[in-house]
């Protein structure tokens, strides 16, 4: 067995239908009295629901969260938090909103309570990402790790089916890379495989019945596990490509992960055979990369970068950006095979090693 070091991250998790009602108790538990509620414009109604539950603990609502956390929006939110003397942030939404909370916590002593309404998994990680001058800068800092996370499946019932499915595929990507991470360990590998299995079972059930509460809960459970994996181990080629495509070309986050994942796994399959076997077993397929590609097709999610706004003429530039500051990867990252990977992802072709 390979040697490993495992350090558990200190996040409190509250899971169950109707648990949103405990939000004031969670604010009190961290000793806060002035909570700034964060959301995107479309999720203002859910933020107002949180505000009502907070009562006198509410400082205000900021509904300016944006995809990929542009630095301008982060600065505005930080300034508002300072002006209001907010002593915690309650982020309700997906990765964009939780990412904004992290951008605040990175520079001010404002702990985060996260209430995820998608399956992104950002709430379980100390990873932040901020986009400035067309480049998305990511990092790890325990200061941005949410202190508490409320998983309430009821809040995902209104998540559109399409977004539910790409969000779930995004979560699978976190766990898949965790299985061959440089700093992986047996605990995270167990959680990764179980998280992938839960999502691969829950998402097809959602296609059949989007209001299936048990399927929603299973997907949220899988997202928790996959996000926990991402929070404890490092990222590799898949995440580097998605951060590049999202931050530099403004592609939608979850859809980009959905499309790139099978191709990144195919690239790494010769160097990480045991991880691929575990992924394949979790989704009930003989091959991890092809199995996920075919799963995506059955789910009806986007399959090609060209379908979500990527220009073929920008593929060379994307390759250059990713090569300029690469993440560790089990297979050496080389320009020609990575450019081929991007081409197949752009076309929506079946993945190849």
C-alpha positions in Angstrom: 0.0 0.0 0.0 1.3 3.5 -0.8 2.2 5.9 1.9 -0.2 8.8 2.6 -1.0 11.6 4.9 -4.6 12.4 5.7 -5.7 15.6 7.4 -9.4 16.0 8.0 -10.9 19.5 7.3 -13.1 20.9 10.1 -16.6 21.5 8.5 -19.9 20.9 10.2 -22.5 19.2 7.9 -26.3 19.3 8.5 -28.1 17.0 6.0 -31.8 16.5 5.6 -35.1 17.8 4.2 -36.2 21.0 5.9 -32.9 21.7 7.5 -32.8 25.3 6.1 -34.9 26.2 9.1 -31.7 25.7 11.3 -29.8 28.6 9.7 -30.2 31.0 12.6 -28.9 28.3 15.0 -25.8 27.8 12.7 -25.2 31.6 12.7 -25.5 31.6 16.5 -23.2 28.5 16.8 -20.2 30.4 15.2 -20.8 33.4 17.4 -22.0 35.7 14.6 -24.7 38.4 14.8 -24.6 40.2 11.4 -25.0 37.8 8.5 -24.6 39.0 4.9 -26.6 36.7 2.6 -25.1 36.1 -0.8 -26.9 34.9 -4.0 -27.1 35.3 -7.7 -29.9 37.5 -9.1 -32.2 34.5 -10.1 -31.9 33.2 -6.5 -33.0 36.3 -4.8 -36.2 34.6 -3.6 -34.3 31.9 -1.8 -32.0 34.5 -0.3 -35.1 36.4 1.1 -36.3 33.1 2.6 -33.0 32.8 4.4 -33.2 36.5 5.4 -36.6 35.9 7.0 -35.3 33.0 9.0 -32.3 35.0 10.2 -34.5 37.8 11.6 -32.4 40.1 13.7 -29.2 38.3 12.6 -29.5 39.7 9.0 -27.2 42.5 7.9 -28.3 42.6 4.3 -28.6 40.6 1.0 -26.1 40.9 -1.8 -27.4 39.4 -5.0 -24.5 40.1 -7.3 -22.7 36.7 -7.4 -21.4 35.8 -10.9 -19.9 32.8 -12.6 -16.1 32.5 -12.2 -16.1 35.2 -9.5 -14.8 38.3 -11.4 -12.5 40.4 -9.3 -14.7 43.5 -9.7 -17.7 41.7 -8.1 -15.5 40.3 -5.3 -14.3 43.8 -4.5 -17.8 45.2 -4.3 -18.9 42.4 -2.0 -15.9 42.8 0.2 -16.6 46.5 0.5 -20.3 46.0 1.4 -19.4 43.4 4.0 -17.0 45.9 5.6 -19.5 48.8 5.5 -22.2 46.6 7.1 -19.7 45.2 9.7 -20.9 41.7 8.7 -19.3 39.0 10.8 -20.4 36.1 8.6 -21.6 35.3 5.1 -24.4 33.0 4.3 -24.0 31.8 0.7 -27.1 30.2 -0.8 -26.7 28.8 -4.3 -24.1 27.0 -6.4 -20.4 27.4 -6.9 -20.6 31.0 -8.1 -22.2 32.2 -4.9 -20.1 30.1 -2.6 -17.1 31.2 -4.5 -18.0 34.8 -3.8 -18.2 34.1 -0.1 -14.7 32.6 -0.3 -13.5 35.7 -2.1 -14.7 37.8 0.9 -13.3 35.3 3.5 -9.9 35.4 1.8 -9.3 39.0 2.8 -11.5 39.5 5.8 -12.4 37.6 9.0 -15.9 36.7 7.7 -16.6 33.0 8.2 -19.0 31.3 5.6 -22.1 29.2 6.1 -22.9 27.5 2.9 -26.3 26.4 1.7 -25.8 24.6 -1.6 -28.7 24.4 -4.1 -26.7 22.6 -6.8 -24.3 19.6 -6.8 -21.1 21.6 -7.4 -19.3 20.6 -4.2 -17.5 23.9 -3.7 -18.9 24.1 -0.2 -16.7 21.3 1.0 -13.4 22.7 -0.2 -10.8 25.3 0.8 -10.3 26.0 -2.9 -11.1 29.5 -4.2 -11.0 30.9 -7.8 -11.1 34.6 -8.8 -11.0 35.8 -12.4 -9.0 38.9 -13.3 -7.8 40.1 -16.7 -9.1 37.0 -18.5 -7.3 34.5 -16.2 -8.8 32.5 -13.4 -6.5 32.3 -10.4 -7.1 29.4 -8.1 -5.6 28.5 -4.7 -6.2 26.7 -1.4 -6.6 28.5 1.9 -8.3 27.1 5.0 -9.8 30.5 5.7 -12.2 30.1 2.9 -13.5 26.7 4.0 -17.2 27.1 5.1 -17.6 26.6 8.8 -21.0 24.9 8.4 -22.9 23.5 5.4 -26.6 22.9 5.3 -27.6 20.3 2.8 -31.4 20.5 2.3 -32.7 18.4 -0.6 -35.9 20.5 -0.7 -33.8 23.4 -2.0 -32.7 21.4 -5.1 -36.3 20.6 -6.1 -36.6 23.7 -8.2 -33.1 23.3 -9.9 -33.9 22.8 -13.6 -33.2 19.2 -14.8 -30.5 20.3 -17.3 -28.6 22.2 -14.6 -29.1 19.3 -12.2 -27.4 16.9 -14.6 -24.4 19.0 -15.6 -23.9 20.0 -11.9 -23.9 16.3 -11.1 -21.3 15.5 -13.8 -19.2 18.4 -12.4 -19.3 16.7 -9.0 -18.2 13.4 -10.5 -15.2 15.1 -12.0 -14.1 16.2 -8.5 -14.1 12.6 -7.3 -12.7 11.1 -10.4 -9.5 13.2 -10.2 -9.3 12.4 -6.5 -8.8 8.8 -7.3 -5.5 9.5 -9.0 -4.4 12.6 -7.1 -0.8 12.9 -6.1 -1.7 13.3 -2.5 -4.6 10.8 -2.5 -5.4 8.4 0.3 -7.6 5.4 1.0 -10.3 7.4 2.8 -10.8 9.8 0.0 -10.8 7.0 -2.6 -13.6 5.3 -0.7 -15.6 8.5 -0.6 -14.8 9.2 -4.3 -16.1 5.8 -5.5 -19.2 6.1 -3.3 -19.9 9.6 -4.5 -19.6 8.7 -8.1 -21.9 5.7 -7.6 -24.5 7.8 -5.8 -24.6 10.4 -8.6 -24.6 7.8 -11.4 -27.7 6.3 -9.8 -29.4 9.5 -8.9 -29.1 11.4 -12.2 -30.9 8.8 -14.4 -33.7 8.7 -11.8 -34.0 12.5 -12.1 -34.4 12.2 -15.9 -37.3 9.9 -15.3 -38.8 12.0 -12.5 -37.3 15.4 -11.9 -39.3 15.8 -8.7 -38.2 12.5 -7.2 -37.1 13.6 -3.7 -35.1 10.5 -3.0 -33.2 10.9 -6.2 -32.5 14.5 -5.3 -31.3 13.5 -1.9 -29.1 10.8 -3.4 -27.5 13.3 -5.8 -26.9 15.8 -3.0 -25.3 13.0 -0.9 -23.1 12.2 -3.8 -22.2 15.9 -4.3 -21.2 16.1 -0.6 -18.8 13.1 -0.9 -17.3 14.3 -4.2 -16.8 17.9 -2.9 -15.2 16.5 0.2 -12.7 14.6 -2.0 -11.9 17.7 -3.9 -11.3 19.6 -0.6 -8.8 17.1 0.7 -6.6 16.2 -2.4 -5.0 18.0 -5.3 -6.4 18.6 -8.8 -4.9 17.5 -12.1 -5.3 18.1 -15.9 -9.1 18.0 -16.0 -9.5 20.9 -13.5 -6.7 22.9 -15.1 -8.4 22.7 -18.5 -11.8 23.6 -17.1 -10.4 26.6 -15.1 -8.7 27.7 -18.3 -11.8 27.4 -20.5 -14.0 29.0 -18.0 -11.8 31.8 -16.7 -10.3 32.8 -20.1 -13.2 32.1 -22.5 -16.1 32.5 -20.1 -17.6 29.1 -20.8 -20.3 27.9 -18.3 -18.6 26.0 -15.4 -20.7 22.8 -15.0 -21.2 22.3 -18.7 -17.4 22.6 -19.3 -16.6 20.0 -16.7 -19.3 17.7 -18.2 -17.8 17.9 -21.6 -14.1 17.7 -20.7 -14.2 15.0 -18.1 -14.3 11.9 -20.3 -11.5 13.2 -22.5 -9.3 14.1 -19.5 -9.8 10.6 -18.1 -9.0 9.0 -21.4 -5.7 11.1 -21.5 -4.8 9.8 -18.0 -6.0 6.2 -18.4 -2.6 4.7 -19.3 -1.0 6.3 -16.2 -3.8 5.6 -13.7 -5.4 2.1 -14.5 -6.5 1.4 -11.0 -8.4 4.7 -10.7 -10.1 4.0 -14.0 -11.2 0.6 -12.8 -12.8 2.1 -9.7 -14.6 4.8 -11.8 -15.8 2.2 -14.2 -17.1 0.0 -11.4 -18.9 2.9 -9.8 -20.8 3.8 -13.0 -21.3 0.2 -14.1 -19.2 0.4 -17.2 -16.2 -1.5 -18.7 -14.3 1.7 -19.4 -14.3 4.9 -17.3 -13.9 7.5 -20.0 -16.2 5.9 -22.6 -18.7 5.0 -19.9 -19.0 8.6 -18.7 -19.2 9.9 -22.3 -22.0 7.5 -23.0 -23.7 8.3 -19.7 -23.6 12.0 -20.7 -25.3 11.2 -24.0 -28.1 9.2 -22.3 -28.6 12.1 -19.8 -28.9 14.5 -22.8 -26.3 17.0 -21.5 -24.0 19.0 -23.7 -21.3 16.9 -25.3 -19.2 19.4 -27.3 -17.4 22.6 -26.4 -18.6 24.1 -29.7 -22.1 23.8 -28.4 -21.5 26.0 -25.4 -19.7 28.9 -27.1 -16.1 27.8 -27.6 -14.5 28.9 -30.9 -12.3 26.4 -32.7 -9.9 29.2 -33.4 -9.4 29.6 -29.6 -8.3 26.0 -29.0 -4.6 26.8 -29.6 -4.7 29.7 -27.1 -6.4 27.5 -24.5 -3.7 24.9 -24.9 -1.0 27.6 -24.4 -2.6 29.0 -21.3 -3.0 25.5 -19.7 0.6 24.6 -20.5 1.9 27.9 -19.0 1.0 26.9 -15.4 0.1 23.2 -15.3 -1.2 21.3 -12.3 0.5 18.0 -11.4 -0.8 15.1 -13.5 -0.2 11.4 -13.5 0.7 11.4 -17.2 3.1 14.2 -18.4 1.2 17.1 -19.9 2.4 17.6 -23.5 1.2 20.1 -26.0 0.3 17.8 -29.0 -1.8 15.2 -27.1 -3.5 17.9 -25.0 -4.4 19.8 -28.2 -5.9 16.6 -29.6 -7.9 16.2 -26.4 -9.3 19.7 -26.8 -10.1 19.1 -30.4 -12.1 16.0 -29.6 -13.9 17.8 -26.7 -14.7 20.6 -29.1 -16.2 18.2 -31.6 -18.0 16.0 -29.1 -16.1 12.9 -30.4 -15.7 9.8 -28.4 -12.7 10.1 -26.0 -9.4 8.4 -26.9 -6.2 7.9 -24.8 
